Amino acid sequence: MPLGEAAIWFLGGAGLAVKTAESLIYIDPYFGGSPSRDWLRMIAVPIDPREVRKATAVLSTHEHDDHCHRDTVLPILRSTRATFVGPHSSVSRVRGWLRAEGVEATVVEVEPGGSLEINDCTLRVFPSDDRNAESAVTYLLETPGGSLFHSGDTPYFPGLAEIGDLYGIDVAFISIGRSARGRRDYMTVCEAAKAVEDLRARAVVPIHYDIWKATREDPRLLGLILSAWNIGAKLVIMQLGDRARLKRGELTPE
């Protein structure tokens, strides 16, 4: 990867792989199947985690299986010696798995307000309002090519505006989806548009819209809301396996 750039692959669900000249960082990878009849996976599993040979870090936003999955995380840590990073809920799970399997790996617990250097990238940790999780965070990853925000599963909350006021966010990866009656799992497209506005993001990529049958959403609807509300962020729709290049803060699909 050339200096001053980053490549981003969409792994489906909330999963991303971010590559720079010195780092390969996975965020919320999930290479598992359908956990139950209520949560049917609608897209292919893109990678056999046992075949992953390079990784600098694996980041988890919270402990849910599709963001912190034993049979995804353990094989990657075992074969790459990557550092695992997450809030307490994710870290406690991973440490238990490592002990049970006799695998050695560096595990870093983070909290909102913290930061971490990962080779040529800086990771900043912010709050999440995900009340379905034991503990959850959102991330801002500053790469040589630009900065990207990852929402995890947070719904919209006013604190996003504080993040946008403090940091320049080039691309916001926002989880959207329909929620079953009586539930609140992901942002609606209207909430996502408000989040993008508050974050002052130059571009937005909808994520998590594709993976579960019960929560599938059309990401093109976000573009209609952005336009109707005169929010100038660029909408980039990525599908499973798509790659985009981040250079000088500009996200370009490839």
Buried (B, 14 or more C-beta within 10 A) or exposed (E): BEEBBBBBBBBBBBBBBBBBBEBBBBBBBBBBEEBEEEBBBEBEBBBEBEEBEEBBBBBBBBBBBBBBBBBBBBBBBBBBEBBBBBBBBBBBBBBEBBEEEEBEBEBBBBEBEBEBEBEBBBBBBBBBBBEEBBBBBBBBBBBBBBBBBBBBBBBBBEBBBEBBEEBEBBBBBBBBBBBEEEEBBBBBBBBBBBBBBBBBBBBBBBBBBBBBEBBBBBBEBBBEBBEEEEBEBBBBBBEBEBBBBBBEBBBEEE
